[in-house]
Amino acid sequence: MTVEKHQTNLPSKLAKPAQRALAGADIFTIEQLAKWPEKDLMDLHGMGPKAMGQLREALNEKGLSFAKK
């Protein structure tokens, strides 16, 4: 089984369960993340309050935010 490596600009300190949840949803960049509503991301198995805070901060640093539903 080959594991594909993707270029990512997501926070490097993001917990492994959150990284797996995002990868499972084909989210590898901040720009892809910004296309998702916060509520939908919270519904992914492995996403918790700490990870959501890290993602929110990363979006803010790029002048982005979670999508509005």
Protein Blocks (a to p, Z undefined) as FASTA:
>chain_A
ZZdddddfbdfklcfklmmmmmmnopabfklmmmpcfklmmmpghiafklmmmmmmmmmm
nopacddZZ
